[in-house]
Amino acid sequence: MPLMLATNKETGEETMDFEEDEEELENGWEDWEGDEDAESNFLCLFCHFRYSSCLALFDHCSSAHHFNFQNIRKNLCLDFYGSFKLINFVRFQVAENICWACGVSCQSNQDLQNHLHERVSFNDNLPWDDAKYLQPYMQDDSVLYSFNEDDEEGESDYNMTIDKEELLRDLRNIEDICIDDKNAQEARPSDFNSFKENEAEEIACVSSGCSDIVNHECVASSDRKPKDKHLSIHSANIEQKEMKNVNESYFGSYSSFGIHREMLSDTVRTDAYRQAILDNPSLLNGAVVLDVGCGTGILSLFAALAGASRVIAVEASGKMAAVATQIAKDNGLLCQGDTQSRGVIEVVPAMLEELDKSIQIQPNSVDVLISEWMGYCLLYESMLSSVLFARDKWLKPGGAILPDTATIFVAGFGRGGTSFPFWDNVYGFDMSCVGKELVENAAQTPIVDVLDSCDIVTNSVILKEFDLVKMEANEMDFTSTIELQPNLDTSTRTKCYGVVLWFETGFTDRFCKETPTVLSTSPYTQKTHWSQTILTFLEPIAMAAVDSVIDRSAVVGSDDCPAVGIHLRISIARGTQYRSIDISLETEAFDCDGRKHCYPAQICNLN
């Protein structure tokens, strides 16, 4: 469950830790005492006050704390994500008693309130322009999904609104934090700042900084010291339990033989690995090989046939580890610890990160690291982090990783890539209303499906490239800006209904010197079990060639003024729900005169 802090609402016991003008203070107490049923869900970024709208909250922040949110957005031309990160940045800074404007660290919340001031100037290096501030400081922070709703028309470069329920779902945390104490009603937010360092770190460690402190309905008091209390903060333990539960469910799903048959039957996948392993004898002959997530052990079997001297096959599913052991034994390739055995495969039933508990491998002693780690949209399941962990701990300097590169591609698709064609004519009946509803629903969540290449209506563009030899784990969270142009001649128009993502992994000549190969999940090649990942726009964008006749008074991207291109900013990040990924999409159509039309941002989760 989310972190809940029980508070004493008997206001006679509360004290103020900052100065307010008399009228605003009086209004604040009226909101507190007289209208308990009102939905005052918007917590101030700097103090305890709550308001019923973002507009009222930001008016308060401007007058009481010298923080004019709307002016900052306008002056810096902050888009949705820039504003989103700014709010989280301020909350993080205030929690540490640091001034958001100048970075001065104050002794207490009271000192911070007295110190707050407007930021005099900004340079190009905005302190909140960091991907970590896409992680909400508070769970269910109403400000994050509502700050755009009070914008006046045209005030922001990106006029976007985010559905409350959708954003709540997308930003939900995986951890449960329980504070259980009969005296917790006397606790104050400032008490959390007074916790000794290790306790504060325990709270902050959850979900990469998403320590969520909600329902701060008490009045902060900097001179109030923590009282004796029996708070039981289980964040770290519960996070570990949650991750363990997700891992058990995840690896348990791979205990089904059906999914392994599907993967083994995927000839594009399996042949690419077989070719990379068997057709590069100089790489595998006599090598020590580590197979991360071996499943049935197919890659380990290939490595053994290629002449590896030792193959360590790691599998977290106990059932599949036993199956892989039996398969290796049945094929005479299992290392059984006796001089008669010619087998080289050792199957270890363990999570890769806990491998040391089961077997001793000398650091930097592995010649070749192999793994089929890819998930939908490449990064779903977050198994790449385990591969990088193994690389850093056991791979020799200059050792090989198979595959060693990965690339995500993106292109726009047309009407044929949606549900419309089927529902337009069902045995002669018009059922397009069903197709319309399905397409609207598709805009809320990614769809994993096979897209016909004939339905692609734009060029294909590289979204992100990864070099597994050099990359760091945090590079799995990224934002890329691309431009799509229609695949059209001068006489044709089309509509782009969304974008499709796919990936390729490369077994390059860096390591596969005899026979480099590529595993592609492109819609232009033979289909794989990964299919493609489809992101549908909220509304289709009409597109045409540059020299088309257009109505310059119409909205760019409409039928009367088709766009000549689409600017996209796509962010992909490991989700707060363990082993999922969050995807955001910002879309802007532009015409030949440079006029633009921005569409609402879309945030979705692939889990």
C-alpha positions as semicolon CSV with decimal commas, in nm:
position;residue;x (nm);y (nm);z (nm)
1;M;0,000;0,000;0,000
2;P;0,120;0,361;-0,044
3;L;0,290;0,536;0,246
4;M;0,026;0,682;0,476
5;L;0,119;0,924;0,753
6;A;-0,145;0,952;1,026
7;T;-0,171;1,309;1,154
8;N;-0,343;1,492;1,433
9;K;-0,608;1,718;1,289
10;E;-0,680;1,892;1,621
11;T;-0,550;2,223;1,506
12;G;-0,513;2,367;1,851
13;E;-0,195;2,164;1,891
14;E;-0,041;2,285;1,566
15;T;0,213;2,563;1,526
16;M;0,324;2,755;1,218
17;D;0,676;2,742;1,088
18;F;0,651;3,025;0,838
19;E;0,496;3,367;0,818
20;E;0,177;3,421;0,621
21;D;-0,026;3,732;0,588
22;E;-0,322;3,725;0,823
23;E;-0,586;3,688;0,556
24;E;-0,427;3,392;0,383
25;L;-0,359;3,218;0,712
26;E;-0,720;3,261;0,808
27;N;-0,837;3,123;0,476
28;G;-0,603;2,828;0,515
29;W;-0,755;2,741;0,857
30;E;-1,103;2,773;0,714
31;D;-1,011;2,519;0,447
32;W;-0,866;2,297;0,719
33;E;-1,147;2,304;0,970
34;G;-1,461;2,407;0,797
35;D;-1,458;2,207;0,479
36;E;-1,317;1,867;0,558
37;D;-1,523;1,709;0,284
38;A;-1,381;1,934;0,014
39;E;-1,131;1,781;-0,222
40;S;-0,820;1,977;-0,127
41;N;-0,584;1,741;-0,298
42;F;-0,314;1,980;-0,414
43;L;-0,028;1,993;-0,165
44;C;0,192;2,302;-0,172
45;L;0,546;2,245;-0,298
46;F;0,693;2,426;0,001
47;C;0,464;2,388;0,301
48;H;0,173;2,189;0,444
49;F;-0,118;2,379;0,283
50;R;-0,354;2,199;0,045
51;Y;-0,577;2,358;-0,219
52;S;-0,868;2,253;-0,432
53;S;-0,705;2,349;-0,762
54;C;-0,362;2,393;-0,914
55;L;-0,443;2,757;-0,990
56;A;-0,506;2,831;-0,622
57;L;-0,197;2,636;-0,522
58;F;0,032;2,822;-0,762
59;D;-0,114;3,157;-0,659
60;H;-0,018;3,062;-0,304
61;C;0,332;2,950;-0,412
62;S;0,385;3,280;-0,590
63;S;0,266;3,506;-0,308
64;A;0,399;3,310;-0,011
65;H;0,710;3,140;-0,147
66;H;0,827;3,356;-0,439
67;F;0,772;3,070;-0,684
68;N;0,575;3,185;-0,991
69;F;0,527;2,855;-1,173
70;Q;0,343;2,992;-1,475
71;N;0,597;3,269;-1,535
72;I;0,884;3,023;-1,509
73;R;0,718;2,792;-1,761
74;K;0,651;3,080;-1,998
75;N;0,994;3,243;-1,970
76;L;1,181;2,917;-2,014
77;C;0,935;2,771;-2,268
78;L;0,906;2,457;-2,059
79;D;0,708;2,178;-2,221
80;F;0,508;1,921;-2,028
81;Y;0,809;1,715;-1,922
82;G;1,019;2,017;-1,834
83;S;0,737;2,136;-1,607
84;F;0,688;1,785;-1,469
85;K;1,057;1,765;-1,376
86;L;1,056;2,116;-1,227
87;I;0,778;2,022;-0,982
88;N;0,958;1,705;-0,873
89;F;1,289;1,893;-0,847
90;V;1,135;2,151;-0,612
91;R;0,978;1,881;-0,394
92;F;1,310;1,696;-0,367
93;Q;1,495;2,018;-0,281
94;V;1,242;2,124;-0,016
95;A;1,261;1,781;0,145
96;E;1,635;1,840;0,193
97;N;1,586;2,202;0,309
98;I;1,765;2,328;-0,001
99;C;1,660;2,642;-0,187
100;W;1,544;2,545;-0,536
101;A;1,652;2,884;-0,678
102;C;2,011;2,912;-0,557
103;G;2,100;2,575;-0,404
104;V;2,171;2,710;-0,056
105;S;2,126;2,445;0,214
106;C;1,930;2,563;0,517
107;Q;1,939;2,429;0,870
108;S;1,565;2,372;0,896
109;N;1,240;2,407;0,711
110;Q;1,179;2,734;0,897
111;D;1,510;2,872;0,772
112;L;1,423;2,762;0,421
113;Q;1,084;2,937;0,435
114;N;1,256;3,259;0,543
115;H;1,521;3,224;0,275
116;L;1,306;3,147;-0,032
117;H;1,336;3,398;-0,316
118;E;1,282;3,427;-0,686
119;R;1,548;3,294;-0,917
120;V;1,731;3,588;-1,066
121;S;1,845;3,426;-1,389
122;F;1,859;3,092;-1,565
123;N;2,124;2,952;-1,792
124;D;2,107;2,665;-2,036
125;N;2,188;2,410;-1,766
126;L;1,863;2,393;-1,575
127;P;1,917;2,198;-1,250
128;W;1,599;1,996;-1,299
129;D;1,687;1,890;-1,654
130;D;1,772;1,539;-1,539
131;A;1,582;1,219;-1,616
132;K;1,575;1,131;-1,246
133;Y;1,318;1,406;-1,192
134;L;1,074;1,215;-1,413
135;Q;1,041;0,994;-1,105
136;P;0,770;1,152;-0,886
137;Y;0,875;1,252;-0,535
138;M;0,524;1,177;-0,408
139;Q;0,296;0,897;-0,509
140;D;-0,041;1,017;-0,642
141;D;0,087;1,377;-0,660
142;S;-0,222;1,556;-0,791
143;V;-0,015;1,849;-0,913
144;L;0,169;1,633;-1,167
145;Y;-0,141;1,535;-1,360
146;S;-0,327;1,864;-1,326
147;F;-0,083;2,153;-1,361
148;N;-0,169;2,193;-1,732
149;E;-0,543;2,213;-1,676
150;D;-0,533;2,570;-1,549
151;D;-0,324;2,706;-1,838
152;E;-0,484;2,976;-2,045
153;E;-0,521;2,887;-2,409
154;G;-0,197;2,939;-2,594
155;E;0,004;3,018;-2,283
156;S;0,225;2,710;-2,314
157;D;0,413;2,591;-2,622
158;Y;0,278;2,247;-2,549
159;N;-0,087;2,266;-2,455
160;M;-0,130;1,916;-2,313
161;T;-0,364;1,757;-2,068
162;I;-0,310;1,426;-1,894
163;D;-0,591;1,202;-1,784
164;K;-0,588;1,166;-1,406
165;E;-0,658;0,795;-1,389
166;E;-0,410;0,723;-1,667
167;L;-0,127;0,913;-1,504
168;L;-0,204;0,761;-1,167
169;R;-0,172;0,422;-1,325
170;D;0,146;0,511;-1,512
171;L;0,321;0,660;-1,210
172;R;0,216;0,405;-0,954
173;N;0,500;0,265;-0,745
174;I;0,592;-0,098;-0,695
175;E;0,674;-0,068;-0,330
176;D;0,455;-0,069;-0,023
177;I;0,553;0,139;0,273
178;C;0,377;0,094;0,600
179;I;0,410;0,321;0,898
180;D;0,239;0,160;1,189
181;D;0,230;0,348;1,517
182;K;-0,025;0,450;1,769
183;N;0,169;0,775;1,820
184;A;0,216;0,852;1,451
185;Q;-0,064;1,107;1,470
186;E;0,179;1,338;1,645
187;A;0,442;1,311;1,371
188;R;0,526;1,614;1,153
189;P;0,675;1,630;0,802
190;S;0,975;1,804;0,953
191;D;1,028;1,499;1,170
192;F;1,132;1,313;0,856
193;N;1,403;1,570;0,797
194;S;1,519;1,513;1,155
195;F;1,557;1,137;1,124
196;K;1,910;1,019;1,156
197;E;2,082;0,977;0,823
198;N;2,044;0,604;0,780
199;E;1,668;0,618;0,840
200;A;1,628;0,894;0,584
201;E;1,827;0,693;0,334
202;E;1,609;0,390;0,402
203;I;1,304;0,590;0,302
204;A;1,476;0,749;0,004
205;C;1,608;0,422;-0,134
206;V;1,268;0,306;-0,251
207;S;1,214;0,307;-0,626
208;S;1,518;0,520;-0,711
209;G;1,418;0,816;-0,505
210;C;1,044;0,786;-0,518
211;S;0,998;0,806;-0,145
212;D;0,638;0,907;-0,135
213;I;0,513;1,110;0,158
214;V;0,148;1,193;0,110
215;N;-0,135;1,339;0,312
216;H;0,085;1,599;0,480
217;E;-0,211;1,754;0,651
218;C;-0,027;1,860;0,963
219;V;0,141;2,196;1,014
220;A;0,519;2,178;0,992
221;S;0,709;2,295;1,298
222;S;1,085;2,329;1,273
223;D;1,133;2,365;1,647
224;R;0,941;2,048;1,725
225;K;1,182;1,760;1,776
226;P;1,088;1,400;1,707
227;K;0,911;1,244;2,000
228;D;0,962;0,892;2,118
229;K;0,775;0,679;1,874
230;H;0,764;0,323;1,758
231;L;0,756;0,387;1,384
232;S;0,807;0,072;1,184
233;I;0,935;0,171;0,843
234;H;0,952;-0,133;0,622
235;S;1,032;0,033;0,289
236;A;1,350;-0,154;0,206
237;N;1,220;-0,491;0,320
238;I;0,889;-0,450;0,145
239;E;1,057;-0,333;-0,173
240;Q;1,270;-0,645;-0,169
241;K;0,965;-0,862;-0,104
242;E;0,781;-0,696;-0,390
243;M;1,073;-0,744;-0,625
244;K;1,102;-1,105;-0,510
245;N;0,732;-1,161;-0,579
246;V;0,763;-1,005;-0,925
247;N;1,073;-1,209;-0,997
248;E;0,903;-1,530;-0,888
249;S;0,607;-1,450;-1,111
250;Y;0,834;-1,349;-1,400
251;F;1,063;-1,651;-1,386
252;G;0,766;-1,872;-1,307
253;S;0,607;-1,766;-1,635
254;Y;0,912;-1,910;-1,811
255;S;0,845;-2,248;-1,650
256;S;0,579;-2,306;-1,914
257;F;0,702;-2,522;-2,200
258;G;0,469;-2,336;-2,432
259;I;0,671;-2,016;-2,421
260;H;0,994;-2,207;-2,482
261;R;0,843;-2,384;-2,779
262;E;0,740;-2,045;-2,916
263;M;1,094;-1,909;-2,876
264;L;1,264;-2,218;-3,014
265;S;1,023;-2,221;-3,308
266;D;1,116;-1,860;-3,383
267;T;1,369;-1,947;-3,652
268;V;1,479;-1,585;-3,698
269;R;1,581;-1,575;-3,332
270;T;1,730;-1,921;-3,296
271;D;1,912;-1,930;-3,631
272;A;2,074;-1,591;-3,562
273;Y;2,221;-1,722;-3,236
274;R;2,319;-2,055;-3,389
275;Q;2,498;-1,882;-3,674
276;A;2,677;-1,637;-3,442
277;I;2,795;-1,920;-3,213
278;L;2,866;-2,210;-3,452
279;D;2,997;-2,012;-3,748
280;N;3,261;-1,819;-3,552
281;P;3,499;-2,094;-3,433
282;S;3,782;-1,857;-3,346
283;L;3,556;-1,694;-3,086
284;L;3,414;-2,002;-2,909
285;N;3,683;-2,267;-2,939
286;G;3,830;-2,325;-2,592
287;A;3,637;-2,034;-2,443
288;V;3,472;-2,002;-2,102
289;V;3,112;-1,905;-2,173
290;L;2,846;-1,758;-1,943
291;D;2,485;-1,800;-2,062
292;V;2,255;-1,557;-1,880
293;G;1,896;-1,689;-1,860
294;C;1,957;-2,016;-2,039
295;G;1,598;-2,149;-2,048
296;T;1,614;-2,489;-2,216
297;G;1,988;-2,436;-2,258
298;I;1,981;-2,407;-2,638
299;L;2,252;-2,138;-2,651
300;S;2,468;-2,336;-2,409
301;L;2,428;-2,644;-2,628
302;F;2,539;-2,442;-2,932
303;A;2,840;-2,311;-2,735
304;A;2,937;-2,662;-2,629
305;L;2,921;-2,781;-2,990
306;A;3,132;-2,482;-3,094
307;G;3,415;-2,608;-2,874
308;A;3,377;-2,406;-2,553
309;S;3,588;-2,546;-2,268
310;R;3,333;-2,452;-2,004
311;V;2,975;-2,328;-2,026
312;I;2,805;-2,185;-1,718
313;A;2,431;-2,180;-1,784
314;V;2,241;-1,966;-1,534
315;E;1,863;-2,002;-1,501
316;A;1,648;-1,844;-1,229
317;S;1,350;-2,074;-1,287
318;G;1,416;-2,384;-1,081
319;K;1,198;-2,596;-1,306
320;M;1,371;-2,484;-1,626
321;A;1,715;-2,523;-1,467
322;A;1,627;-2,889;-1,399
323;V;1,500;-2,925;-1,756
324;A;1,817;-2,768;-1,901
325;T;2,028;-3,002;-1,686
326;Q;1,841;-3,307;-1,816
327;I;1,865;-3,190;-2,177
328;A;2,241;-3,133;-2,148
329;K;2,279;-3,475;-1,985
330;D;2,068;-3,650;-2,248
331;N;2,288;-3,502;-2,518
332;G;2,614;-3,593;-2,345
333;L;2,710;-3,230;-2,286
334;L;2,656;-3,202;-1,910
335;C;2,963;-3,165;-1,692
336;Q;2,914;-3,431;-1,423
337;G;3,236;-3,379;-1,228
338;D;3,413;-3,703;-1,320
339;T;3,703;-3,776;-1,549
340;Q;3,488;-3,985;-1,779
341;S;3,254;-3,698;-1,860
342;R;3,325;-3,496;-2,171
343;G;3,048;-3,254;-2,096
344;V;3,124;-2,886;-2,041
345;I;2,784;-2,744;-1,943
346;E;2,714;-2,656;-1,579
347;V;2,356;-2,548;-1,512
348;V;2,318;-2,321;-1,210
349;P;1,965;-2,260;-1,073
350;A;2,000;-1,902;-0,950
351;M;1,932;-1,541;-1,031
352;L;2,234;-1,395;-1,204
353;E;2,280;-1,131;-0,936
354;E;2,294;-1,406;-0,670
355;L;2,518;-1,641;-0,864
356;D;2,800;-1,617;-0,610
357;K;2,583;-1,797;-0,357
358;S;2,571;-2,105;-0,579
359;I;2,901;-2,120;-0,764
360;Q;3,239;-1,951;-0,747
361;I;3,350;-1,777;-1,064
362;Q;3,665;-1,574;-1,061
363;P;3,612;-1,208;-1,153
364;N;3,698;-1,123;-1,513
365;S;3,739;-1,488;-1,607
366;V;3,468;-1,532;-1,873
367;D;3,565;-1,514;-2,241
368;V;3,218;-1,496;-2,395
369;L;2,891;-1,372;-2,248
370;I;2,580;-1,486;-2,432
371;S;2,218;-1,408;-2,357
372;E;1,884;-1,378;-2,530
373;W;1,775;-1,089;-2,306
374;M;1,552;-0,892;-2,540
375;G;1,188;-0,826;-2,462
376;Y;0,902;-0,651;-2,639
377;C;1,015;-0,309;-2,758
378;L;1,365;-0,442;-2,679
379;L;1,368;-0,325;-2,316
380;Y;1,056;-0,482;-2,167
381;E;1,143;-0,723;-1,882
382;S;1,459;-0,524;-1,796
383;M;1,683;-0,830;-1,835
384;L;1,953;-0,620;-1,998
385;S;2,060;-0,493;-1,657
386;S;2,151;-0,851;-1,560
387;V;2,365;-0,886;-1,870
388;L;2,548;-0,563;-1,787
389;F;2,594;-0,686;-1,429
390;A;2,753;-1,006;-1,559
391;R;2,970;-0,809;-1,802
392;D;3,110;-0,586;-1,531
393;K;3,173;-0,867;-1,283
394;W;3,289;-1,169;-1,483
395;L;3,376;-1,079;-1,841
396;K;3,747;-1,054;-1,923
397;P;3,880;-0,723;-2,054
398;G;3,821;-0,744;-2,428
399;G;3,580;-1,036;-2,379
400;A;3,292;-1,086;-2,620
401;I;2,921;-1,018;-2,569
402;L;2,668;-1,186;-2,799
403;P;2,487;-0,987;-2,925
404;D;2,703;-0,678;-2,882
405;T;2,475;-0,408;-3,027
406;A;2,104;-0,329;-3,018
407;T;1,904;-0,066;-3,207
408;I;1,543;0,053;-3,176
409;F;1,372;0,180;-3,492
410;V;1,050;0,375;-3,539
411;A;0,820;0,450;-3,834
412;G;0,467;0,581;-3,886
413;F;0,183;0,353;-3,989
414;G;-0,143;0,416;-4,172
415;R;-0,504;0,311;-4,143
416;G;-0,425;-0,046;-4,240
417;G;-0,232;-0,085;-3,918
418;T;-0,544;-0,022;-3,710
419;S;-0,867;-0,212;-3,646
420;F;-1,062;0,004;-3,892
421;P;-1,035;-0,206;-4,210
422;F;-1,190;-0,515;-4,051
423;W;-1,483;-0,331;-3,891
424;D;-1,561;-0,113;-4,192
425;N;-1,733;-0,399;-4,369
426;V;-1,837;-0,712;-4,180
427;Y;-2,043;-0,929;-4,412
428;G;-2,165;-0,614;-4,579
429;F;-2,249;-0,430;-4,257
430;D;-2,085;-0,108;-4,137
431;M;-1,941;-0,175;-3,791
432;S;-1,690;0,109;-3,798
433;C;-1,817;0,235;-3,461
434;V;-1,644;-0,067;-3,306
435;G;-1,323;0,007;-3,491
436;K;-1,335;0,368;-3,376
437;E;-1,367;0,264;-3,012
438;L;-1,085;0,011;-3,044
439;V;-0,854;0,270;-3,199
440;E;-0,936;0,516;-2,922
441;N;-0,857;0,250;-2,663
442;A;-0,535;0,163;-2,845
443;A;-0,412;0,519;-2,786
444;Q;-0,407;0,445;-2,412
445;T;-0,169;0,148;-2,412
446;P;0,101;-0,005;-2,635
447;I;-0,007;-0,298;-2,851
448;V;0,229;-0,584;-2,930
449;D;0,131;-0,720;-3,270
450;V;0,262;-0,788;-3,618
451;L;0,232;-0,492;-3,855
452;D;0,237;-0,546;-4,231
453;S;0,514;-0,347;-4,396
454;C;0,268;-0,221;-4,658
455;D;0,091;-0,027;-4,381
456;I;0,400;0,183;-4,304
457;V;0,353;0,535;-4,444
458;T;0,676;0,713;-4,337
459;N;1,047;0,662;-4,346
460;S;1,211;0,447;-4,080
461;V;1,433;0,623;-3,828
462;I;1,676;0,504;-3,560
463;L;1,537;0,590;-3,219
464;K;1,821;0,462;-3,000
465;E;2,142;0,263;-3,040
466;F;2,309;0,062;-2,765
467;D;2,665;-0,068;-2,751
468;L;2,655;-0,347;-2,492
469;V;3,032;-0,337;-2,452
470;K;3,037;0,024;-2,333
471;M;2,688;0,120;-2,217
472;E;2,582;0,180;-1,857
473;A;2,255;0,059;-1,706
474;N;2,111;0,411;-1,680
475;E;2,123;0,442;-2,059
476;M;1,819;0,214;-2,071
477;D;1,620;0,523;-1,969
478;F;1,636;0,769;-2,257
479;T;1,461;1,039;-2,456
480;S;1,508;1,077;-2,831
481;T;1,380;1,335;-3,077
482;I;1,319;1,226;-3,435
483;E;1,151;1,344;-3,754
484;L;0,927;1,133;-3,976
485;Q;0,850;1,216;-4,340
486;P;0,582;1,056;-4,560
487;N;0,671;0,788;-4,813
488;L;0,472;0,956;-5,089
489;D;0,493;1,087;-5,442
490;T;0,370;1,439;-5,522
491;S;0,015;1,329;-5,603
492;T;-0,063;1,124;-5,296
493;R;-0,185;1,198;-4,948
494;T;-0,209;0,967;-4,651
495;K;-0,278;0,962;-4,280
496;C;-0,042;0,854;-4,006
497;Y;-0,231;0,681;-3,724
498;G;0,065;0,621;-3,494
499;V;0,415;0,480;-3,480
500;V;0,553;0,129;-3,471
501;L;0,873;0,034;-3,287
502;W;1,097;-0,263;-3,352
503;F;1,456;-0,360;-3,282
504;E;1,762;-0,526;-3,425
505;T;2,048;-0,688;-3,237
506;G;2,387;-0,721;-3,399
507;F;2,647;-0,995;-3,373
508;T;2,904;-0,766;-3,533
509;D;3,250;-0,836;-3,673
510;R;3,395;-0,688;-3,356
511;F;3,362;-1,041;-3,213
512;C;3,204;-1,252;-3,489
513;K;3,489;-1,205;-3,732
514;E;3,412;-1,503;-3,957
515;T;3,034;-1,463;-3,977
516;P;2,869;-1,150;-3,840
517;T;2,489;-1,160;-3,836
518;V;2,184;-0,954;-3,745
519;L;1,863;-1,051;-3,566
520;S;1,585;-0,823;-3,689
521;T;1,225;-0,788;-3,572
522;S;1,143;-0,541;-3,850
523;P;0,803;-0,548;-4,021
524;Y;1,001;-0,569;-4,347
525;T;1,148;-0,908;-4,250
526;Q;1,017;-1,248;-4,139
527;K;0,802;-1,213;-3,829
528;T;0,932;-1,312;-3,487
529;H;0,771;-1,388;-3,153
530;W;0,859;-1,031;-3,047
531;S;0,628;-0,888;-3,317
532;Q;0,638;-0,506;-3,308
533;T;0,522;-0,250;-3,054
534;I;0,246;-0,020;-3,178
535;L;0,174;0,325;-3,032
536;T;-0,146;0,478;-3,166
537;F;-0,193;0,855;-3,187
538;L;-0,490;1,021;-3,017
539;E;-0,596;1,134;-3,364
540;P;-0,456;1,059;-3,709
541;I;-0,228;1,313;-3,879
542;A;-0,286;1,386;-4,247
543;M;0,041;1,393;-4,443
544;A;0,134;1,497;-4,795
545;A;0,434;1,579;-5,010
546;V;0,603;1,918;-4,975
547;D;0,457;2,070;-5,294
548;S;0,095;1,976;-5,219
549;V;-0,174;2,243;-5,228
550;I;-0,285;2,326;-4,875
551;D;-0,522;2,558;-4,691
552;R;-0,291;2,767;-4,474
553;S;-0,579;2,877;-4,254
554;A;-0,648;2,519;-4,144
555;V;-0,486;2,330;-3,858
556;V;-0,161;2,160;-3,954
557;G;-0,215;1,787;-3,982
558;S;-0,580;1,818;-4,085
559;D;-0,718;1,706;-4,420
560;D;-0,713;2,065;-4,550
561;C;-0,357;2,128;-4,435
562;P;-0,166;1,799;-4,430
563;A;0,170;1,793;-4,261
564;V;0,494;1,739;-4,451
565;G;0,654;1,585;-4,145
566;I;0,611;1,486;-3,783
567;H;0,843;1,570;-3,497
568;L;0,838;1,311;-3,221
569;R;0,994;1,304;-2,878
570;I;0,981;0,954;-2,736
571;S;1,093;0,860;-2,387
572;I;1,137;0,503;-2,269
573;A;1,224;0,428;-1,909
574;R;1,217;0,136;-1,672
575;G;0,879;0,155;-1,503
576;T;0,809;0,204;-1,137
577;Q;0,637;-0,132;-1,165
578;Y;0,928;-0,374;-1,160
579;R;1,023;-0,525;-1,500
580;S;0,783;-0,297;-1,692
581;I;0,869;0,002;-1,909
582;D;0,706;0,344;-1,933
583;I;0,673;0,505;-2,274
584;S;0,585;0,867;-2,342
585;L;0,509;1,024;-2,677
586;E;0,507;1,391;-2,770
587;T;0,388;1,464;-3,124
588;E;0,414;1,776;-3,338
589;A;0,303;1,806;-3,701
590;F;0,455;2,075;-3,924
591;D;0,383;2,204;-4,274
592;C;0,605;2,336;-4,551
593;D;0,587;2,690;-4,409
594;G;0,713;2,577;-4,071
595;R;0,375;2,614;-3,901
596;K;0,323;2,356;-3,627
597;H;0,048;2,183;-3,439
598;C;0,123;2,010;-3,108
599;Y;-0,084;1,717;-2,986
600;P;-0,144;1,615;-2,624
601;A;0,135;1,409;-2,469
602;Q;0,067;1,039;-2,427
603;I;0,202;0,831;-2,140
604;C;0,161;0,456;-2,128
605;N;0,305;0,150;-1,962
606;L;0,408;-0,181;-2,114
607;N;0,372;-0,457;-1,857
